[in-house]
Amino acid sequence: MEDFTTLTNEELKNRLAYLKEELQDVENERSFIFKQSGMHVSSSKISMQMEEFDTEIKRLKSQIDACCEAMTSGQA
């Protein structure tokens, strides 16, 4: 996990914006892949992909929470 305590308030704001954008991208990609009905891919491969998306979403949300916490704790 990234150490947000060393970043300035401005750096935290920029990092938070980046993380939120990344989260939105991953969620959009997951949604797009999940809704594909014309693709002929095995269900196990789709299941693995969904797990990867879910893991990445969880990681990004955790980083967003940590970044917000660093911003509100006054450590920046």
PDB file with one MODEL, atoms N, CA, C and O in Angstrom:
MODEL        1
ATOM      1  N   MET A   1       0.851  -1.175   0.000  1.00  0.00           N
ATOM      2  CA  MET A   1       0.000   0.000   0.000  1.00  0.00           C
ATOM      3  C   MET A   1       0.892   1.231   0.000  1.00  0.00           C
ATOM      4  O   MET A   1       1.949   1.265   0.630  1.00  0.00           O
ATOM      5  N   GLU A   2       0.444   2.207  -0.704  1.00  0.00           N
ATOM      6  CA  GLU A   2       1.178   3.456  -0.843  1.00  0.00           C
ATOM      7  C   GLU A   2       1.157   4.245   0.470  1.00  0.00           C
ATOM      8  O   GLU A   2       0.153   4.248   1.182  1.00  0.00           O
ATOM      9  N   ASP A   3       2.264   4.907   0.783  1.00  0.00           N
ATOM     10  CA  ASP A   3       2.355   5.741   1.994  1.00  0.00           C
ATOM     11  C   ASP A   3       1.975   7.164   1.621  1.00  0.00           C
ATOM     12  O   ASP A   3       2.753   7.876   0.987  1.00  0.00           O
ATOM     13  N   PHE A   4       0.781   7.574   2.013  1.00  0.00           N
ATOM     14  CA  PHE A   4       0.284   8.904   1.688  1.00  0.00           C
ATOM     15  C   PHE A   4       0.739   9.965   2.676  1.00  0.00           C
ATOM     16  O   PHE A   4       0.559  11.157   2.428  1.00  0.00           O
ATOM     17  N   THR A   5       1.327   9.549   3.794  1.00  0.00           N
ATOM     18  CA  THR A   5       1.705  10.506   4.833  1.00  0.00           C
ATOM     19  C   THR A   5       2.847  11.421   4.406  1.00  0.00           C
ATOM     20  O   THR A   5       3.059  12.467   5.020  1.00  0.00           O
ATOM     21  N   THR A   6       3.577  11.048   3.377  1.00  0.00           N
ATOM     22  CA  THR A   6       4.711  11.860   2.934  1.00  0.00           C
ATOM     23  C   THR A   6       4.319  12.874   1.863  1.00  0.00           C
ATOM     24  O   THR A   6       5.150  13.673   1.432  1.00  0.00           O
ATOM     25  N   LEU A   7       3.062  12.847   1.432  1.00  0.00           N
ATOM     26  CA  LEU A   7       2.634  13.730   0.355  1.00  0.00           C
ATOM     27  C   LEU A   7       2.053  15.030   0.903  1.00  0.00           C
ATOM     28  O   LEU A   7       1.473  15.062   1.989  1.00  0.00           O
ATOM     29  N   THR A   8       2.221  16.094   0.131  1.00  0.00           N
ATOM     30  CA  THR A   8       1.617  17.375   0.497  1.00  0.00           C
ATOM     31  C   THR A   8       0.120  17.311   0.218  1.00  0.00           C
ATOM     32  O   THR A   8      -0.358  16.388  -0.443  1.00  0.00           O
ATOM     33  N   ASN A   9      -0.613  18.294   0.723  1.00  0.00           N
ATOM     34  CA  ASN A   9      -2.059  18.330   0.502  1.00  0.00           C
ATOM     35  C   ASN A   9      -2.378  18.373  -0.999  1.00  0.00           C
ATOM     36  O   ASN A   9      -3.298  17.697  -1.460  1.00  0.00           O
ATOM     37  N   GLU A  10      -1.625  19.157  -1.747  1.00  0.00           N
ATOM     38  CA  GLU A  10      -1.836  19.259  -3.195  1.00  0.00           C
ATOM     39  C   GLU A  10      -1.555  17.919  -3.877  1.00  0.00           C
ATOM     40  O   GLU A  10      -2.298  17.501  -4.765  1.00  0.00           O
ATOM     41  N   GLU A  11      -0.484  17.253  -3.460  1.00  0.00           N
ATOM     42  CA  GLU A  11      -0.166  15.937  -4.019  1.00  0.00           C
ATOM     43  C   GLU A  11      -1.256  14.919  -3.679  1.00  0.00           C
ATOM     44  O   GLU A  11      -1.594  14.065  -4.499  1.00  0.00           O
ATOM     45  N   LEU A  12      -1.799  15.015  -2.469  1.00  0.00           N
ATOM     46  CA  LEU A  12      -2.887  14.114  -2.071  1.00  0.00           C
ATOM     47  C   LEU A  12      -4.123  14.341  -2.930  1.00  0.00           C
ATOM     48  O   LEU A  12      -4.769  13.379  -3.347  1.00  0.00           O
ATOM     49  N   LYS A  13      -4.461  15.593  -3.200  1.00  0.00           N
ATOM     50  CA  LYS A  13      -5.609  15.904  -4.047  1.00  0.00           C
ATOM     51  C   LYS A  13      -5.415  15.337  -5.450  1.00  0.00           C
ATOM     52  O   LYS A  13      -6.334  14.756  -6.026  1.00  0.00           O
ATOM     53  N   ASN A  14      -4.216  15.510  -5.991  1.00  0.00           N
ATOM     54  CA  ASN A  14      -3.919  14.990  -7.326  1.00  0.00           C
ATOM     55  C   ASN A  14      -3.967  13.467  -7.350  1.00  0.00           C
ATOM     56  O   ASN A  14      -4.493  12.865  -8.286  1.00  0.00           O
ATOM     57  N   ARG A  15      -3.416  12.859  -6.316  1.00  0.00           N
ATOM     58  CA  ARG A  15      -3.406  11.394  -6.241  1.00  0.00           C
ATOM     59  C   ARG A  15      -4.833  10.857  -6.097  1.00  0.00           C
ATOM     60  O   ARG A  15      -5.186   9.849  -6.709  1.00  0.00           O
ATOM     61  N   LEU A  16      -5.639  11.529  -5.296  1.00  0.00           N
ATOM     62  CA  LEU A  16      -7.025  11.122  -5.108  1.00  0.00           C
ATOM     63  C   LEU A  16      -7.794  11.202  -6.428  1.00  0.00           C
ATOM     64  O   LEU A  16      -8.546  10.288  -6.764  1.00  0.00           O
ATOM     65  N   ALA A  17      -7.610  12.277  -7.163  1.00  0.00           N
ATOM     66  CA  ALA A  17      -8.280  12.423  -8.464  1.00  0.00           C
ATOM     67  C   ALA A  17      -7.853  11.306  -9.409  1.00  0.00           C
ATOM     68  O   ALA A  17      -8.681  10.736 -10.120  1.00  0.00           O
ATOM     69  N   TYR A  18      -6.555  10.995  -9.415  1.00  0.00           N
ATOM     70  CA  TYR A  18      -6.040   9.916 -10.266  1.00  0.00           C
ATOM     71  C   TYR A  18      -6.647   8.570  -9.876  1.00  0.00           C
ATOM     72  O   TYR A  18      -7.073   7.809 -10.745  1.00  0.00           O
ATOM     73  N   LEU A  19      -6.689   8.272  -8.587  1.00  0.00           N
ATOM     74  CA  LEU A  19      -7.230   6.998  -8.117  1.00  0.00           C
ATOM     75  C   LEU A  19      -8.715   6.863  -8.454  1.00  0.00           C
ATOM     76  O   LEU A  19      -9.173   5.790  -8.846  1.00  0.00           O
ATOM     77  N   LYS A  20      -9.456   7.948  -8.300  1.00  0.00           N
ATOM     78  CA  LYS A  20     -10.882   7.914  -8.628  1.00  0.00           C
ATOM     79  C   LYS A  20     -11.094   7.679 -10.121  1.00  0.00           C
ATOM     80  O   LYS A  20     -12.008   6.956 -10.518  1.00  0.00           O
ATOM     81  N   GLU A  21     -10.254   8.285 -10.936  1.00  0.00           N
ATOM     82  CA  GLU A  21     -10.346   8.078 -12.387  1.00  0.00           C
ATOM     83  C   GLU A  21     -10.009   6.630 -12.748  1.00  0.00           C
ATOM     84  O   GLU A  21     -10.680   6.014 -13.577  1.00  0.00           O
ATOM     85  N   GLU A  22      -8.972   6.102 -12.122  1.00  0.00           N
ATOM     86  CA  GLU A  22      -8.596   4.706 -12.360  1.00  0.00           C
ATOM     87  C   GLU A  22      -9.727   3.758 -11.956  1.00  0.00           C
ATOM     88  O   GLU A  22     -10.030   2.801 -12.670  1.00  0.00           O
ATOM     89  N   LEU A  23     -10.349   4.033 -10.805  1.00  0.00           N
ATOM     90  CA  LEU A  23     -11.458   3.214 -10.338  1.00  0.00           C
ATOM     91  C   LEU A  23     -12.603   3.245 -11.343  1.00  0.00           C
ATOM     92  O   LEU A  23     -13.177   2.205 -11.666  1.00  0.00           O
ATOM     93  N   GLN A  24     -12.932   4.417 -11.829  1.00  0.00           N
ATOM     94  CA  GLN A  24     -14.013   4.549 -12.808  1.00  0.00           C
ATOM     95  C   GLN A  24     -13.687   3.767 -14.075  1.00  0.00           C
ATOM     96  O   GLN A  24     -14.557   3.103 -14.638  1.00  0.00           O
ATOM     97  N   ASP A  25     -12.445   3.842 -14.521  1.00  0.00           N
ATOM     98  CA  ASP A  25     -12.027   3.105 -15.719  1.00  0.00           C
ATOM     99  C   ASP A  25     -12.180   1.596 -15.531  1.00  0.00           C
ATOM    100  O   ASP A  25     -12.693   0.904 -16.409  1.00  0.00           O
ATOM    101  N   VAL A  26     -11.736   1.096 -14.391  1.00  0.00           N
ATOM    102  CA  VAL A  26     -11.820  -0.340 -14.122  1.00  0.00           C
ATOM    103  C   VAL A  26     -13.281  -0.783 -14.020  1.00  0.00           C
ATOM    104  O   VAL A  26     -13.657  -1.829 -14.549  1.00  0.00           O
ATOM    105  N   GLU A  27     -14.095   0.018 -13.338  1.00  0.00           N
ATOM    106  CA  GLU A  27     -15.515  -0.322 -13.216  1.00  0.00           C
ATOM    107  C   GLU A  27     -16.208  -0.305 -14.578  1.00  0.00           C
ATOM    108  O   GLU A  27     -17.051  -1.159 -14.853  1.00  0.00           O
ATOM    109  N   ASN A  28     -15.861   0.656 -15.427  1.00  0.00           N
ATOM    110  CA  ASN A  28     -16.431   0.713 -16.774  1.00  0.00           C
ATOM    111  C   ASN A  28     -16.002  -0.486 -17.613  1.00  0.00           C
ATOM    112  O   ASN A  28     -16.814  -1.078 -18.324  1.00  0.00           O
ATOM    113  N   GLU A  29     -14.735  -0.835 -17.527  1.00  0.00           N
ATOM    114  CA  GLU A  29     -14.230  -1.982 -18.280  1.00  0.00           C
ATOM    115  C   GLU A  29     -14.895  -3.274 -17.814  1.00  0.00           C
ATOM    116  O   GLU A  29     -15.266  -4.120 -18.627  1.00  0.00           O
ATOM    117  N   ARG A  30     -15.041  -3.416 -16.502  1.00  0.00           N
ATOM    118  CA  ARG A  30     -15.698  -4.601 -15.947  1.00  0.00           C
ATOM    119  C   ARG A  30     -17.128  -4.691 -16.456  1.00  0.00           C
ATOM    120  O   ARG A  30     -17.583  -5.758 -16.869  1.00  0.00           O
ATOM    121  N   SER A  31     -17.826  -3.579 -16.425  1.00  0.00           N
ATOM    122  CA  SER A  31     -19.209  -3.530 -16.877  1.00  0.00           C
ATOM    123  C   SER A  31     -19.302  -3.872 -18.363  1.00  0.00           C
ATOM    124  O   SER A  31     -20.189  -4.617 -18.778  1.00  0.00           O
ATOM    125  N   PHE A  32     -18.395  -3.330 -19.150  1.00  0.00           N
ATOM    126  CA  PHE A  32     -18.388  -3.591 -20.589  1.00  0.00           C
ATOM    127  C   PHE A  32     -18.165  -5.068 -20.878  1.00  0.00           C
ATOM    128  O   PHE A  32     -18.883  -5.663 -21.681  1.00  0.00           O
ATOM    129  N   ILE A  33     -17.177  -5.657 -20.226  1.00  0.00           N
ATOM    130  CA  ILE A  33     -16.871  -7.071 -20.432  1.00  0.00           C
ATOM    131  C   ILE A  33     -18.035  -7.943 -19.976  1.00  0.00           C
ATOM    132  O   ILE A  33     -18.391  -8.913 -20.646  1.00  0.00           O
ATOM    133  N   PHE A  34     -18.619  -7.599 -18.848  1.00  0.00           N
ATOM    134  CA  PHE A  34     -19.711  -8.391 -18.289  1.00  0.00           C
ATOM    135  C   PHE A  34     -20.937  -8.381 -19.197  1.00  0.00           C
ATOM    136  O   PHE A  34     -21.669  -9.369 -19.260  1.00  0.00           O
ATOM    137  N   LYS A  35     -21.166  -7.278 -19.895  1.00  0.00           N
ATOM    138  CA  LYS A  35     -22.353  -7.140 -20.737  1.00  0.00           C
ATOM    139  C   LYS A  35     -22.167  -7.679 -22.153  1.00  0.00           C
ATOM    140  O   LYS A  35     -23.118  -7.680 -22.934  1.00  0.00           O
ATOM    141  N   GLN A  36     -20.992  -8.127 -22.491  1.00  0.00           N
ATOM    142  CA  GLN A  36     -20.746  -8.651 -23.829  1.00  0.00           C
ATOM    143  C   GLN A  36     -21.479  -9.966 -24.023  1.00  0.00           C
ATOM    144  O   GLN A  36     -21.151 -10.963 -23.381  1.00  0.00           O
ATOM    145  N   SER A  37     -22.461  -9.975 -24.897  1.00  0.00           N
ATOM    146  CA  SER A  37     -23.203 -11.212 -25.143  1.00  0.00           C
ATOM    147  C   SER A  37     -22.724 -11.908 -26.411  1.00  0.00           C
ATOM    148  O   SER A  37     -22.986 -13.096 -26.597  1.00  0.00           O
ATOM    149  N   GLY A  38     -22.038 -11.199 -27.271  1.00  0.00           N
ATOM    150  CA  GLY A  38     -21.593 -11.790 -28.526  1.00  0.00           C
ATOM    151  C   GLY A  38     -20.241 -12.462 -28.445  1.00  0.00           C
ATOM    152  O   GLY A  38     -19.796 -13.086 -29.409  1.00  0.00           O
ATOM    153  N   MET A  39     -19.589 -12.343 -27.316  1.00  0.00           N
ATOM    154  CA  MET A  39     -18.263 -12.954 -27.173  1.00  0.00           C
ATOM    155  C   MET A  39     -18.397 -14.432 -26.844  1.00  0.00           C
ATOM    156  O   MET A  39     -19.237 -14.825 -26.035  1.00  0.00           O
ATOM    157  N   HIS A  40     -17.572 -15.235 -27.470  1.00  0.00           N
ATOM    158  CA  HIS A  40     -17.563 -16.662 -27.200  1.00  0.00           C
ATOM    159  C   HIS A  40     -16.311 -16.990 -26.398  1.00  0.00           C
ATOM    160  O   HIS A  40     -15.282 -17.396 -26.937  1.00  0.00           O
ATOM    161  N   VAL A  41     -16.441 -16.797 -25.093  1.00  0.00           N
ATOM    162  CA  VAL A  41     -15.338 -17.026 -24.166  1.00  0.00           C
ATOM    163  C   VAL A  41     -15.850 -17.967 -23.092  1.00  0.00           C
ATOM    164  O   VAL A  41     -17.007 -17.880 -22.680  1.00  0.00           O
ATOM    165  N   SER A  42     -15.007 -18.848 -22.648  1.00  0.00           N
ATOM    166  CA  SER A  42     -15.432 -19.804 -21.631  1.00  0.00           C
ATOM    167  C   SER A  42     -15.827 -19.080 -20.346  1.00  0.00           C
ATOM    168  O   SER A  42     -15.271 -18.036 -20.006  1.00  0.00           O
ATOM    169  N   SER A  43     -16.786 -19.649 -19.650  1.00  0.00           N
ATOM    170  CA  SER A  43     -17.263 -19.021 -18.414  1.00  0.00           C
ATOM    171  C   SER A  43     -16.171 -18.961 -17.353  1.00  0.00           C
ATOM    172  O   SER A  43     -16.155 -18.043 -16.533  1.00  0.00           O
ATOM    173  N   SER A  44     -15.265 -19.922 -17.361  1.00  0.00           N
ATOM    174  CA  SER A  44     -14.181 -19.892 -16.375  1.00  0.00           C
ATOM    175  C   SER A  44     -13.240 -18.715 -16.630  1.00  0.00           C
ATOM    176  O   SER A  44     -12.742 -18.098 -15.688  1.00  0.00           O
ATOM    177  N   LYS A  45     -12.999 -18.408 -17.900  1.00  0.00           N
ATOM    178  CA  LYS A  45     -12.139 -17.267 -18.226  1.00  0.00           C
ATOM    179  C   LYS A  45     -12.829 -15.960 -17.818  1.00  0.00           C
ATOM    180  O   LYS A  45     -12.185 -15.065 -17.271  1.00  0.00           O
ATOM    181  N   ILE A  46     -14.125 -15.850 -18.080  1.00  0.00           N
ATOM    182  CA  ILE A  46     -14.869 -14.656 -17.685  1.00  0.00           C
ATOM    183  C   ILE A  46     -14.879 -14.532 -16.170  1.00  0.00           C
ATOM    184  O   ILE A  46     -14.713 -13.437 -15.633  1.00  0.00           O
ATOM    185  N   SER A  47     -15.073 -15.643 -15.482  1.00  0.00           N
ATOM    186  CA  SER A  47     -15.067 -15.638 -14.017  1.00  0.00           C
ATOM    187  C   SER A  47     -13.720 -15.165 -13.474  1.00  0.00           C
ATOM    188  O   SER A  47     -13.672 -14.382 -12.526  1.00  0.00           O
ATOM    189  N   MET A  48     -12.640 -15.633 -14.068  1.00  0.00           N
ATOM    190  CA  MET A  48     -11.300 -15.207 -13.650  1.00  0.00           C
ATOM    191  C   MET A  48     -11.115 -13.711 -13.896  1.00  0.00           C
ATOM    192  O   MET A  48     -10.550 -13.003 -13.063  1.00  0.00           O
ATOM    193  N   GLN A  49     -11.597 -13.236 -15.046  1.00  0.00           N
ATOM    194  CA  GLN A  49     -11.483 -11.817 -15.361  1.00  0.00           C
ATOM    195  C   GLN A  49     -12.266 -10.977 -14.367  1.00  0.00           C
ATOM    196  O   GLN A  49     -11.782  -9.939 -13.917  1.00  0.00           O
ATOM    197  N   MET A  50     -13.465 -11.411 -14.022  1.00  0.00           N
ATOM    198  CA  MET A  50     -14.287 -10.673 -13.061  1.00  0.00           C
ATOM    199  C   MET A  50     -13.603 -10.618 -11.700  1.00  0.00           C
ATOM    200  O   MET A  50     -13.642  -9.589 -11.026  1.00  0.00           O
ATOM    201  N   GLU A  51     -12.979 -11.715 -11.295  1.00  0.00           N
ATOM    202  CA  GLU A  51     -12.246 -11.733 -10.031  1.00  0.00           C
ATOM    203  C   GLU A  51     -11.087 -10.742 -10.067  1.00  0.00           C
ATOM    204  O   GLU A  51     -10.823 -10.055  -9.080  1.00  0.00           O
ATOM    205  N   GLU A  52     -10.395 -10.666 -11.205  1.00  0.00           N
ATOM    206  CA  GLU A  52      -9.294  -9.712 -11.348  1.00  0.00           C
ATOM    207  C   GLU A  52      -9.812  -8.276 -11.255  1.00  0.00           C
ATOM    208  O   GLU A  52      -9.215  -7.436 -10.581  1.00  0.00           O
ATOM    209  N   PHE A  53     -10.926  -8.002 -11.934  1.00  0.00           N
ATOM    210  CA  PHE A  53     -11.520  -6.666 -11.848  1.00  0.00           C
ATOM    211  C   PHE A  53     -11.915  -6.356 -10.408  1.00  0.00           C
ATOM    212  O   PHE A  53     -11.641  -5.264  -9.909  1.00  0.00           O
ATOM    213  N   ASP A  54     -12.553  -7.307  -9.744  1.00  0.00           N
ATOM    214  CA  ASP A  54     -13.009  -7.085  -8.373  1.00  0.00           C
ATOM    215  C   ASP A  54     -11.834  -6.833  -7.427  1.00  0.00           C
ATOM    216  O   ASP A  54     -11.919  -5.990  -6.534  1.00  0.00           O
ATOM    217  N   THR A  55     -10.748  -7.562  -7.626  1.00  0.00           N
ATOM    218  CA  THR A  55      -9.545  -7.362  -6.809  1.00  0.00           C
ATOM    219  C   THR A  55      -8.966  -5.972  -7.035  1.00  0.00           C
ATOM    220  O   THR A  55      -8.572  -5.295  -6.085  1.00  0.00           O
ATOM    221  N   GLU A  56      -8.917  -5.551  -8.288  1.00  0.00           N
ATOM    222  CA  GLU A  56      -8.381  -4.227  -8.615  1.00  0.00           C
ATOM    223  C   GLU A  56      -9.289  -3.130  -8.053  1.00  0.00           C
ATOM    224  O   GLU A  56      -8.798  -2.124  -7.540  1.00  0.00           O
ATOM    225  N   ILE A  57     -10.593  -3.315  -8.147  1.00  0.00           N
ATOM    226  CA  ILE A  57     -11.541  -2.340  -7.600  1.00  0.00           C
ATOM    227  C   ILE A  57     -11.368  -2.232  -6.093  1.00  0.00           C
ATOM    228  O   ILE A  57     -11.356  -1.130  -5.546  1.00  0.00           O
ATOM    229  N   LYS A  58     -11.235  -3.358  -5.427  1.00  0.00           N
ATOM    230  CA  LYS A  58     -11.041  -3.367  -3.973  1.00  0.00           C
ATOM    231  C   LYS A  58      -9.741  -2.647  -3.595  1.00  0.00           C
ATOM    232  O   LYS A  58      -9.714  -1.885  -2.629  1.00  0.00           O
ATOM    233  N   ARG A  59      -8.675  -2.885  -4.348  1.00  0.00           N
ATOM    234  CA  ARG A  59      -7.384  -2.251  -4.088  1.00  0.00           C
ATOM    235  C   ARG A  59      -7.485  -0.738  -4.259  1.00  0.00           C
ATOM    236  O   ARG A  59      -6.988   0.022  -3.428  1.00  0.00           O
ATOM    237  N   LEU A  60      -8.127  -0.308  -5.337  1.00  0.00           N
ATOM    238  CA  LEU A  60      -8.261   1.125  -5.591  1.00  0.00           C
ATOM    239  C   LEU A  60      -9.120   1.802  -4.522  1.00  0.00           C
ATOM    240  O   LEU A  60      -8.791   2.899  -4.070  1.00  0.00           O
ATOM    241  N   LYS A  61     -10.211   1.160  -4.115  1.00  0.00           N
ATOM    242  CA  LYS A  61     -11.060   1.739  -3.070  1.00  0.00           C
ATOM    243  C   LYS A  61     -10.306   1.862  -1.753  1.00  0.00           C
ATOM    244  O   LYS A  61     -10.482   2.833  -1.017  1.00  0.00           O
ATOM    245  N   SER A  62      -9.471   0.883  -1.461  1.00  0.00           N
ATOM    246  CA  SER A  62      -8.665   0.923  -0.248  1.00  0.00           C
ATOM    247  C   SER A  62      -7.678   2.089  -0.302  1.00  0.00           C
ATOM    248  O   SER A  62      -7.483   2.792   0.689  1.00  0.00           O
ATOM    249  N   GLN A  63      -7.059   2.289  -1.466  1.00  0.00           N
ATOM    250  CA  GLN A  63      -6.121   3.397  -1.616  1.00  0.00           C
ATOM    251  C   GLN A  63      -6.838   4.740  -1.532  1.00  0.00           C
ATOM    252  O   GLN A  63      -6.308   5.693  -0.961  1.00  0.00           O
ATOM    253  N   ILE A  64      -8.038   4.819  -2.097  1.00  0.00           N
ATOM    254  CA  ILE A  64      -8.824   6.052  -2.023  1.00  0.00           C
ATOM    255  C   ILE A  64      -9.147   6.367  -0.569  1.00  0.00           C
ATOM    256  O   ILE A  64      -9.022   7.512  -0.133  1.00  0.00           O
ATOM    257  N   ASP A  65      -9.559   5.357   0.174  1.00  0.00           N
ATOM    258  CA  ASP A  65      -9.851   5.556   1.598  1.00  0.00           C
ATOM    259  C   ASP A  65      -8.623   6.038   2.358  1.00  0.00           C
ATOM    260  O   ASP A  65      -8.711   6.955   3.174  1.00  0.00           O
ATOM    261  N   ALA A  66      -7.480   5.420   2.088  1.00  0.00           N
ATOM    262  CA  ALA A  66      -6.238   5.804   2.767  1.00  0.00           C
ATOM    263  C   ALA A  66      -5.832   7.223   2.407  1.00  0.00           C
ATOM    264  O   ALA A  66      -5.349   7.970   3.257  1.00  0.00           O
ATOM    265  N   CYS A  67      -6.025   7.592   1.158  1.00  0.00           N
ATOM    266  CA  CYS A  67      -5.680   8.941   0.714  1.00  0.00           C
ATOM    267  C   CYS A  67      -6.598   9.959   1.393  1.00  0.00           C
ATOM    268  O   CYS A  67      -6.132  10.995   1.866  1.00  0.00           O
ATOM    269  N   CYS A  68      -7.880   9.671   1.441  1.00  0.00           N
ATOM    270  CA  CYS A  68      -8.835  10.571   2.109  1.00  0.00           C
ATOM    271  C   CYS A  68      -8.506  10.705   3.598  1.00  0.00           C
ATOM    272  O   CYS A  68      -8.585  11.793   4.169  1.00  0.00           O
ATOM    273  N   GLU A  69      -8.144   9.602   4.203  1.00  0.00           N
ATOM    274  CA  GLU A  69      -7.791   9.620   5.622  1.00  0.00           C
ATOM    275  C   GLU A  69      -6.556  10.498   5.861  1.00  0.00           C
ATOM    276  O   GLU A  69      -6.505  11.258   6.828  1.00  0.00           O
ATOM    277  N   ALA A  70      -5.571  10.386   4.977  1.00  0.00           N
ATOM    278  CA  ALA A  70      -4.374  11.209   5.114  1.00  0.00           C
ATOM    279  C   ALA A  70      -4.706  12.685   4.945  1.00  0.00           C
ATOM    280  O   ALA A  70      -4.115  13.538   5.607  1.00  0.00           O
ATOM    281  N   MET A  71      -5.644  12.984   4.064  1.00  0.00           N
ATOM    282  CA  MET A  71      -6.033  14.387   3.842  1.00  0.00           C
ATOM    283  C   MET A  71      -6.748  14.955   5.066  1.00  0.00           C
ATOM    284  O   MET A  71      -6.529  16.109   5.433  1.00  0.00           O
ATOM    285  N   THR A  72      -7.593  14.158   5.692  1.00  0.00           N
ATOM    286  CA  THR A  72      -8.374  14.662   6.825  1.00  0.00           C
ATOM    287  C   THR A  72      -7.623  14.605   8.142  1.00  0.00           C
ATOM    288  O   THR A  72      -8.007  15.268   9.106  1.00  0.00           O
ATOM    289  N   SER A  73      -6.557  13.820   8.192  1.00  0.00           N
ATOM    290  CA  SER A  73      -5.814  13.690   9.444  1.00  0.00           C
ATOM    291  C   SER A  73      -4.860  14.870   9.685  1.00  0.00           C
ATOM    292  O   SER A  73      -4.318  15.039  10.777  1.00  0.00           O
ATOM    293  N   GLY A  74      -4.675  15.672   8.645  1.00  0.00           N
ATOM    294  CA  GLY A  74      -3.803  16.836   8.799  1.00  0.00           C
ATOM    295  C   GLY A  74      -2.332  16.501   8.736  1.00  0.00           C
ATOM    296  O   GLY A  74      -1.492  17.304   9.142  1.00  0.00           O
ATOM    297  N   GLN A  75      -2.011  15.322   8.231  1.00  0.00           N
ATOM    298  CA  GLN A  75      -0.611  14.921   8.139  1.00  0.00           C
ATOM    299  C   GLN A  75       0.074  15.559   6.944  1.00  0.00           C
ATOM    300  O   GLN A  75       1.302  15.555   6.852  1.00  0.00           O
ATOM    301  N   ALA A  76      -0.699  16.095   6.045  1.00  0.00           N
ATOM    302  CA  ALA A  76      -0.102  16.680   4.836  1.00  0.00           C
ATOM    303  C   ALA A  76       0.243  18.134   5.057  1.00  0.00           C
ATOM    304  O   ALA A  76       0.755  18.792   4.150  1.00  0.00           O
TER     305      ALA A  76
ENDMDL
END
